[in-house]
C-alpha cells in the first residue's frame, strides 16, 4: 500500500480499530450462518437454508473482495521482473551503468 508516496510494509499497521471491526463483522456473519442452521427443520427448509448460504457466502465475499483489497495498487508497481523491489532494480541499474562507464583498475 502506498501512503504519502511511500510504500508501507504492512497495510494494516496502525489500523487496529478498523481491522478489529472488520474481523468482528466477518466473525458474526459466520456465527450467524451457523445459528441459522439451528432453525433447520423438515417443515422449514428454505428460509434457514437461504439465510445460511447468504451469511456464509457473504462473510467470505466481504473478507476477500471488500476488506482484502487494501493491498491492491492502481498507479504504481511495487515489484520488478523477478519480484525485486523497484528501488533495488534502480540501484542495480545505476551501479551497472557506473561500472560499464568506468573500468575497474586494481
C-alpha positions in Angstrom: 0.0 0.0 0.0 1.3 3.5 -0.8 0.7 6.2 1.7 2.1 9.7 1.2 4.3 8.4 -1.7 6.0 5.8 0.4 5.3 2.0 0.4 4.1 0.7 3.7 5.5 -2.8 4.6 2.2 -4.0 6.1 -1.1 -2.4 5.1 -2.7 -3.0 8.5 -0.2 -1.1 10.5 -1.8 1.4 12.9 -5.4 0.4 11.9 -6.3 -1.8 14.9 -9.8 -0.4 15.3 -10.7 -0.9 11.6 -9.1 -4.3 11.5 -10.9 -5.4 14.6 -14.3 -4.1 13.4 -13.8 -6.0 10.1 -12.9 -9.1 11.9 -16.0 -8.8 14.1 -18.2 -8.2 11.1 -17.0 -11.3 9.3 -16.9 -13.4 12.5 -20.5 -12.6 13.4 -21.6 -13.3 9.9 -20.0 -16.8 10.2 -21.6 -17.4 13.6 -24.9 -16.1 12.3 -24.8 -18.6 9.5 -24.2 -21.5 11.9 -27.1 -20.2 14.2 -29.4 -20.2 11.1 -28.8 -23.9 10.7 -30.3 -24.4 14.2 -33.6 -23.4 12.8 -33.4 -26.0 10.0 -36.4 -28.3 10.2 -38.2 -30.5 7.7 -41.1 -28.0 7.7 -38.8 -25.0 7.5 -36.0 -25.7 5.0 -35.8 -22.8 2.6 -35.7 -19.8 4.9 -32.9 -21.1 7.2 -31.1 -22.5 4.2 -31.1 -19.3 2.3 -30.1 -17.3 5.3 -27.2 -19.7 5.9 -26.0 -19.5 2.3 -26.3 -15.7 2.3 -24.4 -15.1 5.5 -21.8 -17.8 4.9 -21.1 -16.6 1.3 -21.3 -13.0 2.4 -18.7 -13.5 5.1 -16.2 -14.8 2.5 -17.2 -12.1 0.0 -16.7 -9.3 2.5 -13.4 -10.7 3.7 -12.0 -11.3 0.2 -13.4 -8.6 -2.0 -14.1 -5.7 0.3 -11.7 -5.9 3.2 -8.9 -7.7 1.3 -8.5 -5.0 -1.3 -6.2 -2.8 0.8 -3.1 -4.2 -0.9 -4.1 -3.6 -4.5 -2.4 -0.8 -6.4 -3.7 1.0 -9.4 -0.9 3.5 -10.0 2.5 2.1 -9.1 4.1 -1.3 -9.5 6.0 -2.4 -6.4 7.9 -5.3 -7.8 10.2 -5.7 -10.8 10.7 -8.5 -13.2 11.8 -11.2 -10.7 9.9 -9.9 -7.6 12.6 -7.5 -6.6 11.6 -4.1 -5.1 11.8 -1.3 -7.7 14.4 0.6 -5.6 16.7 -2.4 -5.8 16.3 -2.6 -9.5 17.1 1.1 -9.9 20.1 0.9 -7.7 21.4 -2.1 -9.6 20.8 -0.4 -12.9 22.7 2.7 -11.7 25.6 0.7 -10.4 25.8 -1.3 -13.6 25.8 1.9 -15.7 28.6 3.3 -13.5 30.6 0.1 -13.7 30.3 0.0 -17.5 31.4 3.6 -17.9 34.4 3.4 -15.6 36.6 0.3 -15.9 37.9 -1.1 -12.6 41.6 -0.7 -12.1 43.2 -2.8 -9.4 
